[in-house]
């Protein structure tokens, strides 16, 4: 018959080797979990740093993001519509808007609106000045 020592199948040594391999695998998994956690924390920090906190008040003018624009996109079409007037802001981010004609109001997610930086209906007179000299020319 075959001798176990001759085939190099020492059961105690094989068991110790298997336990060592299992411990190494558990340790490797632990280090992978730790590095994944550190990576997620860093990515969350980078993502949160780029988020701009927008606070809206009543009577602010805002633009509304038109999310269905993606289906029929065009180069010249704007993805923002408006301006709309803010009627009410809820504490959890929902914003109630009033249409341009003032006939209807609707609620939207606060992430879909941004401040309107237009003139707000005020017109400014721009003075036009005539130059005495012609346009500047660069010596070539």
C-alpha positions in Angstrom: 0.0 0.0 0.0 0.9 3.6 -0.4 2.6 5.2 2.5 1.3 8.8 3.3 4.8 10.0 4.2 6.0 8.8 0.9 3.3 10.7 -1.0 4.0 13.8 1.1 0.5 14.0 2.5 1.2 14.9 6.0 -2.3 15.7 7.3 -1.2 18.1 10.0 1.0 20.1 7.6 -1.7 20.2 5.0 -4.2 21.4 7.6 -1.8 24.1 8.8 -1.2 25.2 5.2 -5.0 25.4 4.5 -5.6 27.5 7.7 -2.8 29.8 6.7 -4.3 30.3 3.2 -7.7 31.0 4.7 -6.3 33.5 7.1 -4.5 35.2 4.3 -7.7 35.3 2.3 -9.6 36.9 5.2 -6.8 39.5 5.6 -6.8 40.3 1.9 -10.6 40.7 1.9 -10.3 43.0 5.0 -7.7 45.2 3.3 -9.8 45.4 0.1 -12.9 46.4 2.2 -10.8 49.1 3.9 -9.4 50.5 0.7 -12.9 50.5 -0.9 -14.2 52.5 2.1 -11.4 55.0 1.9 -12.0 55.4 -1.9 -15.8 56.0 -1.4 -15.1 58.6 1.3 -12.7 60.5 -1.0 -15.1 60.4 -4.0 -18.0 61.6 -1.7 -15.8 64.5 -0.5 -14.9 65.4 -4.1 -18.5 65.2 -5.2 -19.9 67.1 -2.3 -17.3 69.9 -2.8 -18.6 70.5 -6.3 -22.3 70.8 -5.2 -23.4 74.4 -5.1 -26.1 75.2 -2.4 -28.9 77.1 -4.0 -31.3 79.0 -1.8 -34.5 80.4 -3.3 -36.8 83.0 -1.8 -40.3 84.1 -2.7 -40.4 86.4 -5.7 -37.1 85.2 -7.1 -36.9 84.6 -10.9 -35.6 81.2 -11.9 -35.1 79.1 -14.9 -36.5 75.5 -15.1 -34.5 72.7 -16.6 -36.4 70.9 -19.4 -35.6 67.3 -18.9 -37.4 66.0 -21.9 -35.0 68.0 -24.1 -32.7 65.0 -24.2 -35.1 63.1 -26.5 -35.2 65.8 -29.2 -31.9 67.6 -28.7 -30.7 70.3 -31.0 -27.6 72.5 -30.9 -29.5 75.8 -30.7 -32.3 74.7 -28.4 -31.9 75.8 -24.8 -32.5 73.2 -22.1 -33.7 75.9 -19.7 -37.2 77.5 -19.9 -38.6 80.5 -18.1 -38.2 82.8 -16.3 -40.6 81.6 -13.6 -41.5 83.3 -10.4 -40.9 81.4 -7.1 -44.1 81.3 -5.0 -43.1 79.1 -2.1 -40.1 77.0 -1.1 -40.6 73.9 1.0 -38.0 72.8 3.6 -37.1 69.6 1.7 -36.2 71.3 -1.6 -39.5 71.4 -3.5 -40.1 74.7 -5.2 -43.5 76.1 -6.2 -43.3 78.1 -9.4 -45.7 80.5 -11.1 -45.9 80.6 -14.9 -45.0 83.7 -16.8 -48.6 84.7 -17.3 -49.4 84.1 -13.6 -52.3 81.8 -14.3 -51.0 78.5 -13.0 -48.6 77.3 -10.3 -46.7 74.0 -10.2 -44.2 72.3 -7.9 -40.8 71.0 -9.1 -37.7 69.6 -7.5 -35.3 72.3 -6.4 -32.4 70.7 -8.3 -34.2 71.4 -11.6 -34.1 75.2 -11.1 -31.4 77.8 -11.1 -31.4 81.6 -10.6 -32.3 83.8 -13.5 -29.7 86.4 -13.9 -31.6 88.6 -16.4 -32.8 92.1 -16.0 -36.0 91.2 -14.3 -38.1 93.5 -16.5 -36.0 96.6 -15.9 -34.7 98.3 -19.1 -31.5 100.3 -19.0 -30.6 103.1 -21.4 -27.3 102.5 -23.0 -25.4 105.5 -24.2 -23.7 105.3 -27.5 -20.4 107.1 -28.0 -18.9 107.9 -31.4 -15.1 107.5 -31.6 -13.1 110.3 -33.1 -10.4 108.0 -34.4 -11.0 104.9 -36.5 -10.6 101.4 -35.2 -7.2 100.6 -33.8 -4.9 98.8 -36.2 -2.0 96.6 -35.2 1.3 97.2 -37.0 2.2 94.1 -38.9 
